[in-house]
Amino acid sequence: MILEFWQGPGDPLNALAAVLRAVGAIGALGGAGIALFLLFMSGELTADEATAARRWLFVLVLVGLLAGLAGWPLRALSLARSPEAAMRADLYVVIARSRFGDAGLMRLAGLLLVLLALARRSWATGMAVVGAVAVAASYAAFGHATQYRPRQELAALTVVHVSTAAFWFGSLFPLRNLTLRRDPRAAGEAFLVWSRYARIMVLLALASGLASAWYLAGPARGLPASWFGWALMAKAALVVLLLVHAFTARFRHVRLLLRGDVLAASALRRSLGRQILLGLLVLCVTAELVGVDPPDLGHRLPG
């Protein structure tokens, strides 16, 4: 939305589309990330913590579904440029058969599968994880991964980047409930288990994100030459700040928890709140990136 008007007069429909992309990503990736969190951390959670995690999953998936559905009439209005024409059923058939429709229907199916995690069964958790991967794949079905070479590599990198980033972002919501445990040592041990998974996920997210950025924008020295590059640098700065908070929490607050420091739980909870805020900002910038073309390096696909 910001870049839409920063580059010139701007189109209100495109700006609103960027807002919906951001809200949809927050809901979809948050819900998918909690499904992955439940897969890896189910043995470390109390019954109340698992219930709270599923409650967050339901809320975030609902946000993702509503934002995704709202995108369809907005897409129709953007194509038709008149409210009357946007109500035609044949226009929605065209949208459903487009890349936008492919991604939207895949994300819808993925989010419905993610909701199966509410069933509290092992098979349901497995299906929810399938849904989480489908949500990640939907972001490779529409956007830069479908418009630039090498298409297959960019699509694979997008799925890895989105799914691993979703695990990290989605985990932040249920992790805050762990800080409410009466036994700080038990909470610290649970955080240690999560951090082992998170370490791998973060490395994969960073590696796939850097590779995608290199494919799309080229060497770092060329980033200031385009709006895409500036948005990419803004995202990178927010990710670095998020990593600083995460490492501080891991090597300071969690260590204090393991020593039985009760006050460390409150500090860790505040840190996780700041990480959630930074994660929201990262997703907002990412939504802006989708609407901006990378610099022309001769690898844009025709059509």
Residue pairs with C-beta under 8 A, 6 or more apart in sequence:
1 15
1 16
1 18
1 19
1 288
2 288
3 18
3 227
3 231
3 288
3 291
3 292
4 10
4 11
4 14
4 15
4 18
4 291
5 15
6 227
7 227
13 74
13 77
13 78
14 78
14 291
16 74
17 71
17 74
17 75
17 78
17 291
18 287
18 288
18 290
18 291
19 287
20 67
20 70
20 71
20 74
21 71
21 287
21 290
21 291
22 283
22 284
22 286
22 287
23 63
23 67
24 63
24 64
24 67
24 68
24 71
24 107
25 64
25 283
25 286
25 287
26 60
26 63
26 64
26 280
26 283
27 60
27 61
27 62
27 63
27 64
27 65
27 66
27 67
28 60
28 61
28 64
28 67
28 68
28 107
28 110
28 111
28 135
28 138
29 64
29 135
29 162
29 165
29 166
29 169
29 170
29 283
30 56
30 60
30 63
30 64
30 166
30 169
30 170
30 173
31 57
31 60
31 61
31 64
31 111
31 114
31 135
31 170
32 110
32 111
32 114
32 131
32 132
32 135
32 136
32 163
32 166
32 170
33 132
33 166
33 167
33 168
33 169
33 170
33 171
34 53
34 54
34 56
34 57
34 60
34 117
34 170
34 171
34 173
34 174
35 57
35 114
35 117
35 125
35 128
35 129
35 131
35 132
35 170
36 129
36 132
36 163
36 166
36 167
36 170
36 171
37 53
37 167
37 170
37 171
37 174
37 194
38 45
38 50
38 53
38 54
38 57
38 117
38 125
38 128
39 125
39 126
39 128
39 129
40 167
40 194
40 197
41 171
41 174
41 190
41 193
41 194
41 197
42 50
42 125
44 189
44 190
44 193
44 194
45 53
45 174
45 178
45 190
46 181
48 177
49 174
49 177
49 178
50 120
52 174
52 177
53 173
53 174
53 177
54 117
54 118
54 120
56 173
56 174
57 114
57 115
57 117
57 118
58 115
58 118
60 170
60 173
61 111
61 114
61 115
64 107
64 111
64 135
65 108
65 111
68 104
68 107
68 108
68 111
69 108
71 100
71 104
72 92
72 95
72 104
73 86
75 95
75 100
76 86
76 87
76 88
76 91
76 92
76 95
77 83
77 86
79 86
79 91
79 94
79 95
80 86
80 88
80 91
85 91
95 101
96 104
96 105
99 141
99 142
99 146
100 142
102 138
102 141
102 142
103 138
103 139
103 141
103 142
103 143
104 138
104 142
106 134
106 135
106 137
106 138
106 141
107 134
107 135
107 138
107 139
109 131
109 134
110 131
110 132
110 133
110 134
110 135
110 137
110 138
111 131
111 135
112 131
113 127
113 128
113 130
113 131
113 134
114 128
114 131
114 132
114 135
115 128
115 131
116 124
116 125
116 127
116 128
116 131
117 124
117 125
117 128
118 124
132 163
132 166
133 159
133 163
135 162
135 166
136 158
136 159
136 162
136 163
136 166
137 159
139 145
139 158
139 159
139 162
140 146
140 154
140 155
140 156
140 158
140 159
140 162
143 158
143 290
144 154
144 212
144 216
144 290
144 294
145 151
145 154
145 155
145 157
145 158
146 155
146 301
147 300
147 301
148 154
148 215
148 216
148 294
148 299
148 300
148 301
149 299
149 300
149 301
150 215
150 299
151 301
153 215
154 212
154 215
154 216
157 208
157 209
157 211
157 212
157 215
158 208
158 212
160 204
160 205
160 208
161 204
161 205
161 208
161 209
161 212
164 201
164 202
164 204
164 205
164 208
165 201
165 205
165 209
167 197
167 198
167 201
168 198
168 201
168 202
168 205
168 279
169 276
169 279
169 282
169 283
171 194
171 198
172 272
172 275
172 276
172 279
173 276
175 191
175 194
175 272
176 269
176 272
176 273
178 187
178 190
178 191
179 187
179 265
179 266
179 268
179 269
179 272
180 265
180 269
181 187
181 190
181 265
184 256
184 257
184 258
184 260
184 261
184 262
184 264
184 265
185 257
185 258
185 259
185 260
187 257
187 265
188 254
188 255
188 257
188 258
189 258
191 250
191 254
191 257
191 268
192 254
192 258
195 250
195 254
198 246
202 243
202 246
206 239
209 239
213 232
215 299
216 228
216 294
217 223
217 226
217 228
217 229
217 232
217 294
217 295
218 295
218 297
222 229
222 295
223 229
223 230
223 232
223 233
224 230
224 233
225 295
226 294
226 295
227 292
228 289
228 292
228 293
228 294
228 295
229 295
231 285
231 288
231 289
231 292
232 289
234 285
235 282
235 285
235 286
235 289
238 278
238 281
238 282
238 285
239 282
241 278
242 275
242 278
242 279
242 282
245 271
245 274
245 275
245 278
246 275
248 271
249 268
249 271
249 272
249 275
253 264
253 267
253 268
253 271
254 264
254 268
256 263
256 264
256 267
257 264
257 265
257 268
